[in-house]
Amino acid sequence: MALAVVLPLCGACAARRPALVDANTRVLKVKVTQGGDVYLDGRLKTLEEADAELERLKKERGAVLYYREESAQHQPHPNALRIIHKIEELQLPIGLSEKDFE
C-alpha cells in the first residue's frame, strides 16, 4: 500500500505537496549543472556512474527528485537529456524541483 509523504516545499508556490511514494522509498536527488556536471545526492558522478545508480534505484523501487540548472540559451545540456532519457527508460517515478538542492 502506498502512503502519501510530504516532500519539501514546492519551489514555485512554497506549498507542501504530497508524493505518491511510500515513506520508506529511497529518493535520489539528481542535479545537472549548466556545464553538464551530474550530481547524485550531492556527489559528482560520471554519466556511467549515474546510469549504474539509476539502474540500482530501479531495483530498489526508488524515485528521483530532479533539478537542472538553467542555461543562458534555455537549452538543456546533452548530459541532462541523457539522464532524463535514462529515467524514462527505467520508468522511475520522478519529481521536478525548481530549487537547487544545495
C-alpha contacts under 8 A as a table, 3 or more apart, distances in Angstrom:
res1	aa1	res2	aa2	distance
1	M	22	D	7.76
2	A	20	L	6.74
2	A	21	V	5.97
2	A	22	D	4.92
3	L	20	L	6.70
3	L	21	V	6.19
3	L	22	D	4.80
3	L	23	A	6.36
4	A	18	P	5.70
4	A	19	A	5.51
4	A	20	L	5.30
4	A	21	V	6.19
4	A	22	D	6.62
4	A	23	A	7.37
5	V	18	P	5.43
5	V	19	A	5.42
5	V	20	L	7.07
5	V	21	V	6.72
5	V	22	D	6.96
5	V	23	A	5.91
6	V	16	R	6.47
6	V	17	R	5.76
6	V	18	P	4.55
6	V	19	A	6.06
7	L	16	R	6.53
7	L	17	R	5.97
7	L	18	P	6.26
7	L	19	A	6.48
8	P	16	R	6.26
8	P	17	R	7.53
9	L	13	C	7.98
9	L	14	A	5.17
9	L	15	A	5.41
9	L	16	R	4.74
9	L	17	R	6.99
10	C	13	C	5.64
10	C	14	A	4.83
10	C	15	A	5.38
10	C	16	R	5.99
10	C	17	R	6.71
10	C	97	S	7.33
10	C	98	E	7.53
11	G	14	A	5.67
11	G	97	S	6.54
11	G	98	E	4.93
11	G	99	K	5.43
12	A	98	E	6.67
21	V	25	T	6.26
21	V	63	A	7.82
22	D	25	T	5.23
25	T	61	R	7.18
25	T	62	G	5.47
25	T	63	A	7.10
26	R	57	L	7.75
26	R	60	E	7.66
26	R	61	R	7.76
26	R	62	G	4.82
26	R	63	A	6.32
27	V	62	G	5.83
27	V	63	A	4.79
27	V	64	V	5.38
27	V	65	L	6.54
28	L	40	L	6.70
28	L	41	D	6.18
28	L	57	L	7.85
28	L	62	G	7.46
28	L	63	A	6.27
28	L	64	V	4.85
28	L	65	L	6.04
29	K	39	Y	7.90
29	K	40	L	5.63
29	K	41	D	4.86
29	K	42	G	7.54
29	K	64	V	6.02
29	K	65	L	4.83
29	K	66	Y	6.04
29	K	67	Y	7.84
29	K	101	F	7.69
30	V	38	V	7.22
30	V	39	Y	5.78
30	V	40	L	4.80
30	V	41	D	6.47
30	V	64	V	6.79
30	V	65	L	6.06
30	V	66	Y	4.79
30	V	67	Y	6.20
31	K	38	V	5.82
31	K	39	Y	5.04
31	K	40	L	6.55
31	K	42	G	7.90
31	K	66	Y	5.95
31	K	67	Y	4.76
31	K	68	R	5.59
31	K	69	E	7.76
31	K	100	D	7.83
31	K	101	F	7.83
32	V	35	G	8.00
32	V	36	G	5.79
32	V	37	D	5.55
32	V	38	V	4.66
32	V	39	Y	6.36
32	V	67	Y	6.55
32	V	68	R	4.81
32	V	69	E	6.35
32	V	79	N	7.50
32	V	80	A	5.87
33	T	36	G	5.13
33	T	37	D	5.25
33	T	38	V	6.72
33	T	68	R	6.02
33	T	69	E	4.98
33	T	70	E	7.86
34	Q	37	D	7.52
34	Q	68	R	7.55
34	Q	69	E	5.35
34	Q	70	E	6.26
34	Q	71	S	5.33
34	Q	76	P	7.64
34	Q	77	H	6.52
35	G	77	H	6.94
36	G	77	H	5.58
36	G	78	P	7.17
36	G	79	N	5.39
36	G	80	A	6.67
37	D	44	L	7.01
37	D	45	K	7.65
37	D	46	T	7.97
37	D	79	N	7.63
38	V	44	L	5.81
38	V	45	K	5.65
38	V	46	T	6.83
38	V	47	L	7.19
38	V	50	A	7.55
38	V	79	N	7.63
38	V	80	A	7.96
39	Y	42	G	5.34
39	Y	43	R	4.99
39	Y	44	L	4.42
39	Y	45	K	5.74
40	L	43	R	5.27
40	L	44	L	6.60
40	L	45	K	6.80
40	L	50	A	7.26
42	G	101	F	7.94
42	G	102	E	7.79
45	K	48	E	7.94
45	K	49	E	5.75
45	K	50	A	6.06
46	T	49	E	5.10
46	T	50	A	6.15
47	L	50	A	4.96
47	L	51	D	6.10
47	L	79	N	7.53
47	L	83	I	7.92
48	E	51	D	5.10
48	E	52	A	6.25
49	E	52	A	5.11
49	E	53	E	6.14
50	A	53	E	5.08
50	A	54	L	6.13
50	A	83	I	7.80
51	D	54	L	5.16
51	D	55	E	6.22
51	D	83	I	7.62
51	D	86	K	7.06
52	A	55	E	5.07
52	A	56	R	6.24
53	E	56	R	4.95
53	E	57	L	6.08
54	L	57	L	4.87
54	L	58	K	6.23
54	L	86	K	7.71
54	L	87	I	7.18
54	L	90	L	7.94
55	E	58	K	5.13
55	E	59	K	6.57
55	E	90	L	7.36
56	R	59	K	5.18
56	R	60	E	6.34
57	L	60	E	4.95
57	L	61	R	6.07
57	L	62	G	5.08
57	L	63	A	7.21
58	K	61	R	4.92
58	K	62	G	5.95
58	K	63	A	7.93
58	K	90	L	6.69
58	K	92	L	6.50
59	K	62	G	7.68
61	R	92	L	7.85
62	G	92	L	7.20
62	G	93	P	7.50
63	A	92	L	5.79
63	A	93	P	4.86
63	A	94	I	5.82
64	V	92	L	6.93
64	V	93	P	6.20
64	V	94	I	4.64
64	V	95	G	6.21
65	L	94	I	5.74
65	L	95	G	4.73
65	L	96	L	5.79
65	L	97	S	6.60
66	Y	94	I	6.98
66	Y	95	G	6.12
66	Y	96	L	4.92
66	Y	97	S	5.80
67	Y	96	L	6.15
67	Y	97	S	5.12
67	Y	98	E	6.52
67	Y	99	K	7.11
67	Y	100	D	6.47
67	Y	101	F	7.75
68	R	76	P	7.84
68	R	80	A	7.25
69	E	100	D	7.88
70	E	74	H	5.93
70	E	75	Q	7.54
70	E	76	P	7.31
71	S	74	H	4.94
71	S	75	Q	6.17
71	S	76	P	6.92
71	S	77	H	7.98
72	A	75	Q	7.79
76	P	79	N	7.98
76	P	80	A	5.95
76	P	81	L	6.65
77	H	80	A	5.23
77	H	81	L	6.67
78	P	81	L	5.06
78	P	82	R	6.22
79	N	82	R	4.98
79	N	83	I	6.21
80	A	83	I	5.18
80	A	84	I	6.21
81	L	84	I	5.12
81	L	85	H	6.04
82	R	85	H	5.12
82	R	86	K	6.19
83	I	86	K	5.10
83	I	87	I	6.26
84	I	87	I	5.07
84	I	88	E	6.18
85	H	88	E	5.02
85	H	89	E	5.96
86	K	89	E	4.93
86	K	90	L	6.16
87	I	90	L	5.25
87	I	91	Q	6.00
87	I	92	L	5.58
87	I	94	I	7.89
88	E	91	Q	4.80
88	E	92	L	6.54
97	S	100	D	7.28
